[in-house]
Amino acid sequence: MPAILSCTDGSLYARSIYDHTAWAAARLAAEVHVLHMLEHPEQRARDDISGAIGLDASAELLNELVTLAETQGRLAQTRARAILEVARAHLTQAGVTKVVLEQRHGALVDSIGHFDATADLVVIGKRGEHADFAKLHLGSNLERVIRTCRHPVLIASRAFRPIERFLLAYDGSPSVVKAVDFVLQNQLLRGLECHLLRAGNIDDQARYYLDETAGKLRAAGYAVTPHAISGPAEETIARTVKEQRADLLVMGAYGHSRIRQLIIGSATTTMIRTVSVPVLVFR
């Protein structure tokens, strides 16, 4: 049975994460594993606290601080359980029949590889609990999660809306070829309208591979509209998503030359940050 890993921190994106997860689970007939990480230790050792406030602090003050740390730890555990139970209720109400809850200590980026190994799809929010929404900053975990995961990552937008058409940004890179193979072989996007875009420098070779890929998708049953548009990839993709009213952007991560590395400012990061639709990313 396919499995989806749904990562949540209880942030404003949590509801959207669960909705995108439920959508994917229905299309894949998959079970869902919900993962919540407690990233900070719930208890601090007395030595750590004394080091922070000075060695001459009174024993009474140290005891109070230790008690406070323990209380905060219990509250964090309670909050984590509540987040997971809300996730279970939301997913069950949305029709997911098998939900497994998992709460771990540590950073998501340090554990995602272990959980990704048994998942067919990873779902995560575009921004987390501490992101700067006004500046459209991405969640601190997101880029490292994409870099680590071997399976596709579905990045949930702020709010879920029905997904009827998707835009596949094609540049011929290995990660995009992987995305095309997934679309051809997997049920997740089956039956949806497909817009296939080649942006950037358009020459005869680019048109040839675009038409070849469109033919493969049509042979698999997709209704495909190819687009070959010259211009900066980031701007062209974002504009075409809006013009074609795409509900989902499908792309490879960090395809060519300067954007091979996972860095702020790359085409992939720009797309994830600026488009208002969910993004399905392949590495």
N, C-alpha and C positions, 0 to 999 in steps of 0.2 A: 504494500500500500504506500503510495507517495506520502511524503512528510513535508510539512511547511514549518519553518522556524520563525516565530513571530516575536520580535524583540520589543519590549516596552519598558518605559521608565515612569509611566503614569503622567506624562506631560500632556500639553494641549493636543499633541498629535496622537494620543493613545486611541481615541475613538476611531480616527481615520485608519490607524494601523490595523485595528480589529476588523473594520469594514473591508479594507483591501485584502486582508488575510482570508476573511470569509468568502469573498468573491473568488479568490484563487483556489480555495479549498473546494468550492462547489464545482469549479471547472475541471479540477484535477482529481476529484473524488479522493481528497487527501485528508489525513489526520493533521492536527495542529499541535505543535509544542510551543507553549508560551514561555519565554525566558525573561526573567527580571533579575538584574544584577544589583547588589548592594556594593557600590564602588568604594566606600570608605569603611574602615574597621569600626565596629560599633562600640568597642571598649578600648580605652587607652591605658597603657601600663602606667603605674604610679611614677616610675622613673621618667617616662616621656613627659608627663605633666609637670613634674618638679623641674625638669630641664627647661620647660617653656616659661615658668613663672619665677624661677630662681631657687637656688638651694636653701635659702634662708626662709622660705615660706613655712608657715606654721603647719603642723600635722593636721590641725582642724581644717584648714583651708584645702590641703591636699585631699583629705577625705571627702570634703564637699565636692571637689572637682571630679574625683573618681566616681562618686555617686551620680553626679550629673551626667558623666560620660556613659555610665551604665543605663541610666534612664533614657538618654537619647538613643542608645543602642536598641533598647526594647521598643521604643517608639518607631524606629526605623524598621524593625522586624514586623511590627504590627502593620505599618503602612505597606510594606512589601506584600504581606498576605492579602491585604485589602485590594491592592492593585491587581494581583493575580486572580482573585475571586471575581472582581469586576470584569476582567478579561474573559474568564470562563462564562460568566452570565451573558455577556455581549455576544460571544461567539456561538454559544448554544442557542440563544434566541435567533441568531442569524442562520441557523440550520446546520452548524458544524456538529457532527455526531460524536467525534472523538477529540477531546481536548486534554492535553497533558500539561501540567503546570510545573515549572522548574524555577527555583530561586537559588542563586549562587552568590558567593562573596567574591569581590574582585572587580576588575575592569572588563567590560564587554570585549574590548579588542584583544584581551589576553585569553579569552575563552571561546571566542567565536569560531576559531578553527576546529575545535573539538566538536562543537554542535553542528557546524556546517557539514562535517563529514557524513552525517546521517540524514541531512535534509536535502530535498530536491529544489527548494526555493527558500530564500531568506527575505523576510519583510521587516523593514525598519522605517522609522519616521525621518523625514528630511531634516527636522530640527528637534533637538532634545530639550530637556527641562531647563537647561541653562543657556540656550542659544539666544542671540540678540536678534529678535524678530524684526525690529525696526531697520536693521542694516542687512537683513536677509542672510545672516551668517548661517552656515551649515552646522549641524550638530558636530561636536568635537570627535565623536566616534565614527562618523559616517565614512569619511574617506579611508580610514584604516580598515574598516569593515569590508569595504569594496575591494581593497587591495588584498585582504586575507582570504576572502571567500572564493572557493572554486566553483560554486554554483551561482546561478543568477540571483541578483539582489533586486527586489522590488521596493522602491523608495516611495513611500506614501506621501501624497500631497496633503495640504492642510485639511481638506475635506474630501470625502469620497463622492464620486458621481458615477453613474452607470458608464461602463466602458464599451463603446460600440465601434470605434475606429482607432487605429494606432498608426503612428509614424515611425518607420524604421529608418534611421539615419545610417546610410551605407557609405563607407569609405574604403572598403576592400581590405581592411586590417584584419589580422587573425581573430581579434575579439568580436568583430562584426560578423565574420564568417561563422563564428560560434553562435552568435545570435540568430543568424539566418537558419542554421541547422536546427536550433531549438524551435523556432517558429514552424519549420517544416515537419518536425517529428513529434512535437509536444501538443497536448490538447489545450493549453492555457489560452491561446489566442485564436483557436480554431473557430472559423465562422465570422470573425470580425473583419471589417473593411480595413485594407492595408494601403497606406501611402508610403512609397519607397522613394527616399530622397538621396540624391548625390549632390553635395554642395562642395564649393571650393573651385579648383581648377578643373574645368570640364573639357576633355579632349575625346578623341574617337575611342580610345581604350576605355575611358571612364564610362562612356555611353554603352560600349559593348558589354561590360560587366554589369552595368545597371540593368540593361535589357535581359541579359542572361539570368540574373537573379530574379527579376520580375517573372520570367518564364517559369522558373522553378516553383515560385510561390503560386502562380496560377495553376500549374499542374497539380499542386497539392490542394487545390480547391479554394484558394483565396481570391477575392476580388481586389486587384492590385492597380493602383494608379502610380506610375513612375514620374519622378520629377528630377530634372537635371538643371541645377541653378548655380550660376557662377556667383562667387562672392564669399566673404568670410564665413567660415562654417558656423561659428557661434550665432551670429546674427541671422544667417539664412535659416538655420534649424528652428530657432525661436520664432521667427516670423512665419515659417511654414506651419508650425504647430498651431498657431492662431488662425491662419488663413484657411487651413483644412479642417479646423475644429477637431483636432485630434484629442482623444481622451487619455492617451498614453504615449509616451516617447520610449522607443526601444533603441538602445545604442550600445556600442562597445566602449570599454573604458580605455581611454588614453591610447589612441590609435597611431599617430604618426609623429615622427621627429620630436619637436619640442614638447609635445604633449604625451610622450611615452611615460613619463614619470608622474606619480600621483602627487601633484603639487597644486597649491592654490593658484588660480589663474589659468589652469588648463582648460581646454574646450569642454571636457567632461564635467569638471567642477562648475564651470560657468553655466552649463545647461541645467544641471541639477539645481543650482541656486536660483536661476531666473525663471524657468518655465513654471507655470502654475499647475501642471498636470503631473501625475505620478511618472516615474522613470524606471524602466526595467533595464538594468545594467549587466553587461557580461564582461568578464575579465579574461 
